[in-house]
Amino acid sequence: LDHLGAYMRMVRDYKNKVGCTAQLLIEPKPREPTKHQYDYDAQTTISFLLANGLEKDFKLNIEPNHTTLAGHVHEHDVLVASKLGFLGSIDCNTGDPLLGWDTDQFNSDVKKTTAIMKVVLEQGGLAPGGLMFDCKVRRESTADEDLFIGHVAGMDDFARGLRAAVRI
């Protein structure tokens, strides 16, 4: 724990030394890539940052698929990070919670995207962060058209979620 905290402070110090103004992000990711996790979920990661004096330097990039792998509902870590002032960006993918591994699928559940976009609206947006789509098409095709349609469908699902969240 001490070594990871020291490493993160070195990252912060180097960022400041070179005059970088970008927001530092850390992504909670259970069971991957190490056996002992200090970034298991939003609560664990926030506690780690607070214990190491890094709360002013880092925000969280929440991937709801990782949230379900940690045993929480899809939007849980987005809400927790937002309420505690640590939500920096959202990785807009989903997965199969029964699979137990990160599959980075495009979201297709408007109820889930509505819950996420409601949190984003309530905190006044994600600046300087945003929504990130690093999803994969879950079929054999890698044709440009299929990749394009997959990304548009994923973005459309979040747009529909945003429109629904505004009405709530």
N, C-alpha and C positions, 0 to 999 in steps of 0.2 A: 504494500500500500504506500509506504514511504517513497519507494523508488518511482512509482507511477506519478505521485504527487510532485516529486522533484522534476520529473521529465516534463510534466505539464507546465510547471513554472518556468522551465527553460524555454518551452515553446512561446509562452507569453512574453518572456524577457527578450527573446530574439525578435519577435514580431515588433515590439516597441523599439528595439535597437535599430531596425532597418526602416522604421517609419511606416510600417504597414497599418492601414486603417480598417482592414477587413474584420468582420466579426468572426471570432473563433467559435467553432461548433464541435460538439461531441455527440455521438449517436449511441444511445443505449442499445445494446445488442446482446441478448442473453445467449449463453452457451456457444459463443463464437467470437473471436477465434481462440480464446483461452479457456482453460478449465475453471480458474478462479476469476469471477467477474466482479469488477468494481463499477461496471456500467450496465448492470443487469436490466434495470428499468429506470424510468424517470426519477423515482424517489431515491434509489440507490445512487444514481449519478449525481443528483443534486446534493445529497449528503456528502459524497466524495468531494465535490467542488467546494462546499462550505467548510469541510474539515481541513482543506488544503489552501484556504484563502484565495480561491480562484473564482468566486461567485461573481465578481465584477468583470471577469475576463472572458468567460465562456457562456454560451447559450446552448440549448439542446436542439439537435436535428432529430425529430421524432419520426420513426418509421412505424406506422400502425401495425404492419406485419410483425415486427419485432415485439410490439406490445402484446399481441395475441400469443406469441411464442413464450412470453414471460408469464402467461396465465391470466392476463387481463383482457377486458373487452377492447375492441378495436380503437376506440377514441380515448381510452383511459389516460395514457401518458401525455397525449396532446392537452387534455384538460388539466392534469396535474402540473405539467411544465408551465402552462399558461397562468394558472392561478398563483404559482410561486414566482412568476416573473422570469422564467427561464426558457420560454418557447422562442426559438430563433428561426426555425424552418421546419417544413414537413416533407418527408419523402413519401410521395403519393402512390404507394403500392399496397398490395394486400397479398395474402397467401392462404394456404389451407391450414387452419389451426390444428387439424388432426394429423397432419403430415409431420410436424415437429421440426421443419427446416425452412429456411428462408427461400421462397420461390419467386419473389419480386414480380407478381402478376399485376396487370392493370386492374384497377378497382372497377367493379360493375354493380356496386350496391349503393344506391342513392341514399338509403337510410344512414349508412356509415359516413358517406361524404357530407351529408347534411349535418350530422353531429359534429364532425370536424370543422366544417366551415362556420358553424354557429360559434364555436370557441374562437376561431380566427376573428370573426366579426366583433365578438365581445371584448377582445383585447385590442381592437383597433387596427388590425392588420398584422403583417409579419415583417415589416421593414426593420432592418435591411435584408432580412431573409426572404423566403418565398416558398412556393410549392415546387418540388423537384420530381421529375418523372424519369426514374432510372429503371423502368419496368421492362419486361421482356414479353414478346408474343409467345404464347404457350401453344405453339403448333410447329410443325416441321418447316414451314415456309419462312424464308428470310428475304423474300421479295420486297423491294422498296415499297410497293403499294400496301402490302400487308403490315409492314412496320408503321407506315404513315397512318393507316386506318386504326391500328392499335393505339397509337399515341393520341389521335384525335378522339377516339372513344373514351380513353382515360381522362383527357382534359374535359370532355363533354360531361362526364359523370360528376366531376368536381364543380363544373359550372351549374349543373342541375342542383347539386347540393347547396351551392351558394344561393341560388334563387329560392330554394326551399327554406334555407336558414333565415333569409331576410324576412320571410313571411311569418316566422315563428315569433 
